[in-house]
Amino acid sequence: MAHAHSVLNFQSFAARTLSADDIRLVESAVSQFGAPLLMLDCEIIRQQYRALNNALPNVTLHFALKPLPHPVVVRTLLEEGASFDLATSGEVELAAQEGVPAERTIHTHPIKRDADIRDALAYGCSVFVVDNLNELAKFKPYKDEVELLVRLSFRNAEAFADLSKKFGCSPEQALAIIETAQAWNIRIKGLSFHVGSQTIQPQKYVDAIQTCKTVMEEVVARGLPALSTLDIGGGFPVNYTRQVMPIEQFCEPINDALNELPETVQVLAEPGRFIVAQAVMSVASVMGQAEREGQMWYYLDDGIYGSFSGLMFDDAQYPLVTLKQGGDLLPSVLAGPTCDSIDVIAEDIMLPQLENGDLIVGCMMGAYTSATATDFNFFKRAQTIVLNEDAFSEDSMNQERLIG
Ligand SMILES: *Cc1c(COP(=O)(O)O)cnc(C)c1O
């Protein structure tokens, strides 16, 4: 199928308008594959990876698979030279299957079963994360094969997900873990943290980096082996309905804080959302409609239990666009297909009068969307259509592939 422009212009997503080319692309994809769809554009994955890489020039980026564990995303980032952050044996399997060299991976789940450790080691991943002594003890049998990061906790009430409530330890506990590891002959490589997903303020990273620097100095003061690595986690923000700082500006104070660390310290990050959120558009179609209490209710073939699961699990507000434009706007509700009443995507929004079969596009639908979707009520998950899988060039720009 040939398209004039298969690159979805993400600048226009934020403005909640689609170009004529985008509309043509969406309509032809639905006519070929049906709805609901998720349209994954590899070119945006590349652009986002390069943007963050440029904004954090001395940091090795390990893409966290969790927000969008799709083989095409892994393949695209592998070609870009990315490293990877794995957290489960399923993610290890996906990385292995896509030929990711194990030395480009770290395993960052703070709580693991012995089988999880063995699966990662069998693949060749040897860097793991701990945040307590119970977990540290699990590495006694593997002490000659592993290097560990100790995860610190920094609470963040403003983030979409405060990832320091469930995981991470205090600086004092970190020092106790490092001393015990020394006694048990387990190598501690460094420190890690996650300031929270969709963190709006770079100061959160700056504060965490400064605390980690203090811990690193205390490690040396106590005569323990110096730490070689700092992992500053994920959390880098993207534009949903609210504008965030451009990434170069966001990373400036972070780079300044990193420059205060000893030169021997290698820095890693684990971005997830920032790489993938913008790269996916969802397309749902109207299955039916009713007028209820002065509002038009439109029932779509995708909802909260499907691609819009992030409305429940992630706090995200996705920009929504109707392909139909013009005419009178009426107060409307967009609901999902299941028989459950919580399955509502948007209420009290002004939309033109829609026909059954009309299409609704969701923007910024790449992170924590399909990854947390269910098959509730036997509504099948949206199919993913992959755009621009081959690196961008004159010859390859119009290719498109069905993944299923
Ligand atoms: C979820 C997660 C990430 C990715 O976080 P984003 O906010 O999506 O960038 C990175 N590291 C760990 C340990 C995670 O749990």
The ligand as a Gaussian input file, in Angstrom:
#p B3LYP/6-31G(d) Opt

LIG

0 1
 C        8.941000       1.682000      34.469000
 C       10.398000       1.775000      34.691000
 C       11.204000       2.539000      33.822000
 C       10.645000       3.408000      32.727000
 O       10.119000       4.558000      33.269000
 P        9.486000       5.745000      32.359000
 O        8.867000       6.631000      33.335000
 O        8.529000       5.096000      31.419000
 O       10.634000       6.377000      31.641000
 C       12.565000       2.539000      34.045000
 N       13.126000       1.820000      35.036000
 C       12.385000       1.070000      35.879000
 C       13.068000       0.300000      36.949000
 C       11.003000       1.027000      35.737000
 O       10.274000       0.306000      36.597000

